[in-house]
Amino acid sequence: MGTKVRIISERKGSNPGGKCEISNGFGSFSAYFKYCYGSHIGNGEVSSFNAHNQPVYEALTAELARIFGLKTPETFVLLNKRRDVVFYDWREHGGKDPSGRDYYFVSRMVPNPKSTEENLREKEALNAEIPYLESLLISDIVGRRQNYAFAPNGTYGGDITYLDLGCSFVHAKEGHLKAAHKLRIATGKDFKKAMKKLNGKKVMSRDGSRVIGLAELVEGVGEIPIPILSARKGFLDVWALISGEEIHEIQRHLVQGFLDGWEGLRDAGYSV
């Protein structure tokens, strides 16, 4: 049995996609979906990143955020290598037919208050998480109020749920990949030196549930399980979805981000 995706809105954000209803043998739910189809990486930039794999990069970013104890909606990679995903009603919303991609990024829709004004508790909660966001190279979400939701509670003053983190390794805009930042760790030798500096550095997750060895996280990024949707729900490791070259490039971005962000994590009291 294939997956049915009924589109219920015009495009949301800067990339192809929008609100939808997804149904399959596992049931149905409301979600956002998105995908990419091209790349603007150039001008001497060398990259193994592939626009068609952008949904995997974004799903991995969400998984990394959750490892650090940050809150996100449930996210998935919708698999379509068998071309068994069928899209409905895209004409009604002025879009183009999304069919024919191997992967789509899917984020379960969650309630989000319509207020666009920050209050003091929200600002404090967000500021407390900035060191994690900076280390994961996704701190540009700060100030984009539509991309996160705030719920007051008695633990940290409130919970931030990141509705749209984007991708930390490479940006996507108007359906095209774009270099997110300059990658200084250019060679295998540079990577080994950087990993040596990172070795032994550990942080406590935001929710206090785990201690994270940063070097170990970088080394094991290819084995992080990514939630997938196909004929049924399940998981596939990163290495089963993208190439070794892409994984190594992601590792270089991560080790650079962790080293650059280490001082902020330490000063915030998150290092152990």
C-alpha positions in Angstrom: 0.0 0.0 0.0 1.4 3.4 -1.0 1.3 6.7 0.8 -1.3 9.3 0.0 -0.5 13.0 0.5 -3.4 15.4 0.1 -2.1 19.0 -0.1 -4.3 21.5 1.8 -2.4 24.8 1.4 -0.3 26.9 -0.9 3.5 26.7 -0.6 4.7 27.6 3.0 8.1 29.1 3.4 10.8 29.5 0.8 10.9 25.9 -0.4 8.4 23.8 -2.4 5.8 22.1 -0.1 3.1 23.1 2.3 0.5 21.8 4.6 -0.8 18.3 3.9 -2.7 15.3 5.2 -0.7 12.1 5.0 -2.4 8.7 5.1 -1.0 5.2 4.9 -1.4 1.8 6.5 -0.3 3.3 9.8 -3.1 5.9 9.9 -3.2 9.6 9.0 -2.0 12.9 10.4 -1.6 16.6 9.5 1.9 17.7 8.5 4.1 20.0 6.6 6.2 18.6 3.7 9.0 20.1 1.7 11.7 19.1 -0.8 14.5 20.5 -3.0 15.3 20.1 -6.6 18.4 22.1 -7.5 21.7 23.5 -6.2 23.3 26.9 -6.2 26.5 25.7 -4.6 29.2 26.9 -6.9 31.8 29.7 -7.4 34.7 27.4 -6.5 32.8 25.6 -3.7 33.2 21.9 -3.7 30.5 19.9 -2.0 29.1 16.4 -2.1 25.6 17.6 -1.0 22.8 16.6 -3.3 19.6 18.6 -3.5 17.5 15.4 -3.7 18.8 14.3 -0.3 18.0 17.6 1.4 15.1 16.0 3.3 17.6 13.6 4.9 19.8 16.5 6.0 16.9 18.4 7.6 15.7 15.2 9.3 19.2 14.6 10.7 19.3 18.2 11.9 16.1 17.6 13.9 17.5 14.4 15.3 20.7 16.2 16.5 18.6 18.9 18.1 16.6 16.2 20.0 19.9 14.5 21.1 20.8 17.9 22.6 17.5 17.9 24.5 15.8 20.5 22.3 12.1 20.1 21.5 10.9 19.6 17.9 7.7 18.2 16.3 7.9 14.6 15.1 9.8 14.5 11.8 10.3 11.9 9.1 11.8 11.3 5.7 9.0 10.1 3.4 10.5 7.5 1.1 9.4 7.4 -2.6 12.1 5.3 -4.3 9.4 2.9 -5.4 7.3 5.8 -6.7 4.4 4.7 -4.5 3.7 8.2 -3.0 0.7 9.8 -4.6 0.0 13.5 -4.3 -3.5 15.0 -4.5 -5.0 18.5 -4.9 -1.8 20.3 -5.7 -3.4 22.0 -8.6 -6.1 23.5 -6.3 -3.4 25.4 -4.4 -1.4 26.8 -7.3 1.5 24.6 -6.9 3.5 22.2 -9.1 3.3 18.5 -9.1 5.6 17.3 -6.3 5.8 13.8 -7.6 8.9 12.0 -8.6 11.3 12.7 -5.8 13.1 10.0 -3.8 12.7 11.8 -0.5 10.4 14.4 1.1 10.9 16.0 4.5 7.8 15.7 6.7 7.1 17.4 10.0 4.0 16.6 12.1 1.8 19.7 12.6 1.6 20.9 16.2 -0.5 23.7 17.7 1.2 27.1 17.6 -0.2 30.2 19.3 -0.6 33.0 16.9 1.2 35.6 19.0 4.3 37.0 17.4 5.5 38.9 20.4 8.1 37.6 22.8 7.5 37.8 26.5 10.2 37.8 29.1 9.9 34.1 30.0 10.0 33.1 26.4 13.1 35.2 25.8 14.9 33.7 28.8 14.0 30.1 27.7 15.3 30.9 24.2 18.5 32.5 25.4 19.2 29.5 27.5 19.2 27.3 24.4 21.2 29.5 22.1 24.5 27.8 23.0 23.1 24.5 21.7 21.7 26.2 18.6 25.0 27.9 17.9 26.9 24.6 18.2 24.5 22.9 15.8 24.8 25.9 13.4 21.1 26.7 13.5 21.1 29.8 15.7 19.7 31.9 12.8 16.3 30.7 13.9 16.5 33.2 16.8 14.3 36.2 15.9 12.2 34.2 13.5 9.2 33.9 15.8 7.1 32.0 13.3 9.6 29.1 13.4 9.1 28.2 17.1 6.4 28.0 19.7 6.6 28.8 23.4 4.6 27.1 26.2 5.1 28.4 29.8 5.9 25.8 32.5 7.6 25.7 35.9 10.8 23.9 34.7 12.7 26.4 32.7 10.1 29.1 32.7 8.8 27.6 29.5 9.4 25.2 26.7 10.5 26.2 23.2 9.4 23.9 20.4 11.3 24.5 17.1 8.8 24.1 14.3 11.2 24.7 11.5 14.9 24.3 12.2 16.0 24.0 8.6 19.3 22.3 8.0 22.5 23.1 9.8 24.9 21.8 7.1 23.6 23.4 4.0 20.8 26.0 3.5 17.8 25.5 1.2 16.0 28.4 -0.4 13.5 28.5 -3.3 14.1 24.7 -3.8 17.9 25.1 -4.2 20.8 24.2 -1.9 23.1 27.0 -0.9 26.3 26.9 1.2 25.4 27.7 4.8 28.8 28.9 5.9 32.5 28.5 4.9 33.8 25.1 5.8 37.3 25.6 7.2 38.0 21.9 7.8 38.9 21.1 4.2 41.1 18.0 4.3 41.3 14.7 6.1 44.3 16.0 8.0 42.3 19.0 9.2 39.5 16.8 10.3 41.8 14.6 12.4 43.3 17.6 14.1 39.9 19.0 14.8 38.7 15.7 16.2 41.7 15.5 18.5 40.7 19.0 19.9 37.1 17.8 20.3 38.0 14.6 22.0 37.0 14.5 25.7 34.6 17.4 25.4 31.2 16.5 26.8 27.9 18.4 27.4 24.7 17.8 29.3 21.6 17.8 27.2 19.2 20.7 27.7 16.7 18.4 29.4 19.3 16.8 31.6 18.6 13.3 30.3 22.0 12.5 28.9 25.7 13.4 28.7 26.8 13.8 25.1 30.4 13.1 24.0 30.8 15.5 21.1 33.6 13.6 19.3 31.6 10.4 19.7 28.5 12.1 18.3 30.5 13.2 15.2 32.0 9.8 14.7 28.6 8.1 14.9 26.5 10.5 12.9 26.1 7.9 10.1 24.5 5.5 12.5 21.9 7.9 13.8 18.4 6.4 13.1 16.1 8.6 11.0 12.4 8.1 11.3 11.0 7.2 7.9 7.6 6.8 6.3 7.0 4.3 3.6 4.6 1.3 3.6 5.0 1.6 7.4 6.8 3.6 10.0 10.3 2.7 10.9 13.9 3.9 11.0 16.9 3.9 8.7 20.4 4.9 9.7 21.8 7.9 7.9 24.3 5.8 6.0 21.4 3.9 4.4 20.0 7.1 3.0 23.0 9.1 1.8 26.5 8.5 0.6 29.7 8.2 2.7 31.0 11.4 1.1 28.0 13.3 2.3 28.3 11.9 5.8 31.9 12.9 6.0 31.1 16.4 4.8 28.4 16.6 7.6 31.0 15.4 10.1 33.3 18.2 9.1 30.6 20.8 9.6 29.6 19.3 12.9 33.1 19.3 14.4 33.7 22.8 13.2 30.4 23.9 14.8 31.1 22.1 18.1 34.6 23.6 18.4 33.3 27.1 17.6 30.4 26.7 20.0 32.4 25.1 22.9 33.1 28.3 24.7 29.4 29.2 24.7 28.4 25.8 26.0 31.0 25.9 28.7 30.2 29.4 29.8 26.5 28.5 30.0 27.4 25.7 32.4 26.5 22.9 30.0 29.9 21.3 29.8 30.7 18.3 32.0 
